[in-house]
Amino acid sequence: MTVELFPPTLPIMSTMARSEDGRSWLARLPSLVDELSRRWELRLGAPFHGGTCSWAAPATLPDGGPAVLKISWPHREAAGEAEALLWWDGNGAVHVYRHDQDRYALLLEHCRPGEPLRAVDGLAAEDRLLAGAEVLDELWSVPPPAETRLERLGEVTAEWAGLVEDRMDRLRPGFDPGLVAHGVRLLRELPGTAARQVVLHGDFNPGNVLAAGRRAWLAIDAKPMIGDPGYDPWPLVEQIDDPFLHRDPLPVLAARYALVAGSLGEDVRRLQAWAVARRVEMALWMVEHDMPGAAPAMERVRLLAALAGL
């Protein structure tokens, strides 16, 4: 039976079609998949239904072993993924078997059963948070390389701070200017006051932590940088489920941030400050890209700022 490798229902088919560059990459994708599967002697299965800027499918290696072929749309956040995964060397993240930097292509360890931490049944939110924190701790335990092409967190967030200010001036979304200014200050100041530097995952949401055989859980889809570990936990804490849907979210948020900070040996206020900074940046990004929900996102910033005493 012929496997359909590029069904129109794949998320990338719609997200990449929104830009000329994305459409050009989609047009090249079948030939890239064919080239790499031939070069690495892969038999491919139906692609995974996920990802908005990358294509991935299960693969069978020449020796019959399992793998995953992933090809990303060439963009800044994906540029360092291979380097970080190779540096971690399977500590907390999937192994890299082969890679082609020019084509943004990776041949990766296949996580089985592959259930994301976000969706696992029969495990309390607190247990999932601790499981995720354990993976983060393992990633951070690998010292950053002395020489690297990975971006520095402070340079990235300083750029974000400028974008936030520009978007506030240009788009005038009606957000509390004092709260936005505070987020901007945090984006600029937090990286320089870190007690240590680690290789950050960069997108540590619980959908990027999968049940595996070699380890209980392994991280995928890194958008790595070098910087303050306090940057990483925010998506884990707030996306295991939605704490803001609780009748009183503040005690839930406080307990979750305390749990994760304690497990990682990090300052809970610092984790909360990073949450404020990242949510401010996200809210202005949503306005820029006409995404719904920007105003509720800023209300969540207000609650987090109150929680952190900022």
C-alpha positions in Angstrom: 0.0 0.0 0.0 1.3 3.4 -1.0 1.9 5.8 2.0 0.7 9.3 1.5 3.6 11.4 2.6 2.1 14.9 2.1 -1.6 14.8 2.9 -3.3 18.2 2.6 -4.5 17.9 6.3 -1.0 18.2 7.6 -0.7 21.5 9.6 2.4 22.6 7.7 0.3 22.6 4.5 -1.7 25.5 5.7 0.9 27.3 7.9 3.6 27.3 5.3 1.2 28.3 2.6 0.8 31.7 4.3 4.1 33.1 3.0 6.0 33.0 -0.3 9.0 31.5 1.4 6.9 28.9 3.0 5.2 28.0 -0.3 8.6 27.7 -2.0 9.8 25.3 0.7 6.6 23.2 0.5 7.2 22.9 -3.3 10.7 21.6 -2.6 9.7 19.3 0.3 8.9 16.1 -1.8 12.2 16.2 -3.5 14.0 16.7 -0.2 12.2 13.8 1.4 13.0 11.6 -1.6 16.7 12.6 -1.7 17.2 12.0 2.0 15.3 8.8 2.2 17.4 7.5 -0.7 20.7 8.7 0.8 20.0 7.3 4.2 18.3 4.2 2.9 15.0 4.7 4.7 11.6 3.2 4.4 9.1 5.9 5.4 5.7 5.6 7.1 2.8 8.1 7.2 4.0 11.5 8.6 3.2 12.6 12.1 0.2 14.9 12.2 1.8 17.8 14.1 4.3 20.6 13.7 3.6 23.9 12.0 7.1 24.5 10.4 8.5 21.0 10.0 7.7 17.7 8.4 8.4 14.4 10.3 7.7 10.8 9.6 8.6 7.4 11.2 11.4 5.7 9.3 12.9 2.2 9.2 16.7 2.0 9.0 18.6 -0.4 6.7 19.1 -2.7 9.7 15.4 -2.7 10.5 15.7 -0.3 13.4 13.3 2.6 14.0 14.0 6.3 13.5 12.3 9.6 12.6 13.1 11.7 9.6 12.5 15.4 10.3 12.9 18.2 7.8 12.3 21.8 9.0 11.5 24.9 7.1 14.8 26.8 7.3 14.4 29.5 10.0 16.4 31.0 12.8 15.0 28.9 15.7 15.7 25.6 13.9 19.3 26.4 13.0 20.8 25.2 16.2 18.7 22.1 16.8 21.2 19.5 15.4 24.1 21.1 17.3 22.2 21.0 20.7 21.0 17.5 20.2 24.5 16.3 19.3 25.9 18.1 22.3 23.3 16.6 24.7 24.2 13.1 23.2 21.0 11.5 24.4 21.0 13.1 27.9 17.4 14.1 28.3 16.8 14.4 24.5 16.6 12.1 21.5 19.7 10.9 19.8 20.7 12.2 16.3 21.7 9.5 13.9 22.4 11.6 10.9 21.9 15.3 10.0 22.2 17.6 7.0 22.6 21.2 8.2 22.1 22.7 4.7 18.7 21.0 4.4 17.7 21.4 8.0 17.2 17.6 8.1 17.6 15.3 11.0 17.5 11.5 11.4 16.4 11.0 15.0 15.8 8.4 17.6 12.2 7.3 17.6 10.4 7.7 20.9 8.1 4.8 21.7 5.4 4.8 22.7 5.7 8.5 22.0 2.8 9.8 24.1 3.4 13.5 24.9 3.7 14.5 28.6 0.8 16.9 28.1 -1.6 14.1 27.2 -0.6 11.2 29.3 -3.5 9.6 31.2 -3.5 8.5 34.8 -0.7 10.8 35.9 -1.5 13.9 38.1 -0.4 17.3 36.9 2.1 17.5 39.8 3.7 14.2 38.7 3.9 15.3 35.1 5.5 18.6 36.2 8.1 16.7 38.2 8.7 14.3 35.2 9.3 17.3 33.0 11.5 19.0 35.5 13.7 15.9 35.6 14.2 16.0 31.9 15.1 19.7 32.1 17.6 19.0 34.8 19.2 16.4 32.7 19.5 18.7 29.7 21.0 21.5 31.8 23.5 19.1 33.4 25.5 19.0 30.2 27.9 22.0 30.3 27.6 24.4 27.4 30.2 24.0 24.7 33.2 26.4 24.8 32.7 27.2 21.1 29.2 27.2 19.7 27.1 28.8 17.0 24.1 28.7 19.3 22.6 32.1 20.0 22.9 33.8 23.4 19.6 34.3 25.2 20.4 37.9 26.2 20.9 38.9 22.6 17.7 37.3 21.6 15.6 38.8 24.4 17.1 42.2 23.9 15.9 42.0 20.3 12.5 40.9 21.6 12.4 43.9 24.0 12.9 46.3 21.1 10.2 44.6 19.1 7.7 44.8 22.0 8.4 48.6 22.3 8.0 49.1 18.6 4.7 47.1 18.5 3.3 49.1 21.4 4.1 52.4 19.7 3.0 51.3 16.3 -0.1 49.1 17.0 -1.4 50.8 20.2 -3.2 47.7 21.5 -4.5 49.4 24.6 -2.4 47.3 27.0 -1.3 48.6 30.4 1.9 50.5 29.4 3.5 50.1 32.8 3.0 46.3 32.7 4.5 46.1 29.2 7.4 48.3 30.2 8.1 46.0 33.1 8.1 43.0 30.8 10.5 44.8 28.5 12.9 45.6 31.4 12.8 41.9 32.4 13.6 40.8 28.9 16.7 43.1 28.9 17.8 42.5 32.5 17.1 38.9 33.5 19.7 37.2 31.2 22.6 39.3 32.6 21.8 38.4 36.2 21.7 34.6 35.8 23.8 32.6 38.3 24.8 30.1 35.6 24.6 29.4 31.8 23.1 26.2 30.3 22.1 24.9 26.9 18.5 25.8 26.9 15.8 23.7 25.2 14.0 26.9 24.2 10.5 25.5 23.7 10.0 23.2 26.7 6.3 22.7 26.4 4.8 19.3 27.5 4.0 18.5 23.9 7.8 18.3 23.3 8.4 15.7 26.0 7.6 12.2 24.8 7.3 8.8 26.5 10.3 6.7 25.4 11.8 3.3 25.9 15.4 4.2 26.6 14.3 6.7 29.2 10.9 7.4 30.7 10.7 10.7 28.9 12.8 12.5 26.2 12.7 16.0 24.8 12.3 16.8 21.1 12.0 19.9 18.9 14.6 22.1 20.7 15.0 25.7 19.8 18.2 26.0 21.7 20.2 28.9 23.1 22.8 29.5 25.7 21.6 31.3 28.8 19.7 31.5 32.1 18.0 28.2 33.0 15.1 30.2 34.5 13.9 30.9 30.9 13.0 27.3 30.1 10.3 26.1 32.6 7.4 28.6 31.8 5.7 26.5 29.1 5.9 23.3 31.2 4.3 25.0 34.2 1.5 26.6 32.3 0.7 24.0 29.6 0.5 20.7 31.6 -3.1 21.9 31.7 -4.4 25.4 31.9 -4.1 26.7 35.4 -5.9 29.9 34.5 -9.1 27.9 34.0 -9.2 27.2 37.8 -11.7 29.3 39.7 -8.7 30.9 41.6 -5.6 30.4 39.5 -3.1 32.1 41.7 -2.8 29.3 44.4 -2.5 26.8 41.6 0.2 28.8 39.8 2.0 29.4 43.1 2.1 25.7 43.9 3.2 24.7 40.5 6.0 27.2 40.2 7.2 26.3 43.7 7.1 22.6 42.9 9.2 23.0 39.6 11.6 25.5 41.1 12.2 23.3 44.1 12.8 20.2 41.9 15.3 22.2 39.7 17.0 24.1 42.5 16.0 27.4 40.9 14.6 30.6 42.4 10.8 30.5 42.1 10.6 34.3 41.7 13.0 34.2 38.8 10.9 31.6 37.1 7.8 33.7 37.6 9.6 36.8 36.3 10.6 35.0 33.2 6.9 34.0 32.7 5.9 37.7 32.9 8.6 38.7 30.4 7.8 35.9 27.9 4.0 36.5 28.2 4.4 40.2 27.4 6.5 39.3 24.3 3.9 36.7 23.3 1.0 39.1 23.7 2.5 41.8 21.5 3.5 39.1 18.9 -0.1 38.0 18.8 -1.2 41.6 18.1 1.3 41.9 15.3 0.1 38.7 13.7 -3.6 39.3 14.2 -3.9 36.3 16.5 -7.0 36.1 18.8 -6.6 36.2 22.5 -4.0 39.0 23.0 -6.1 40.8 25.6 -6.7 37.7 27.8 -3.0 37.0 27.4 -2.2 40.4 29.0 -4.7 39.7 31.8 -2.6 36.6 32.6 0.5 38.7 32.7 -1.2 40.8 35.3 -2.0 37.8 37.4 1.6 36.4 37.1 3.1 39.8 38.0 0.9 39.9 41.1 2.0 36.3 42.0 5.7 37.3 41.6 5.3 40.5 43.5 6.4 42.5 40.6 
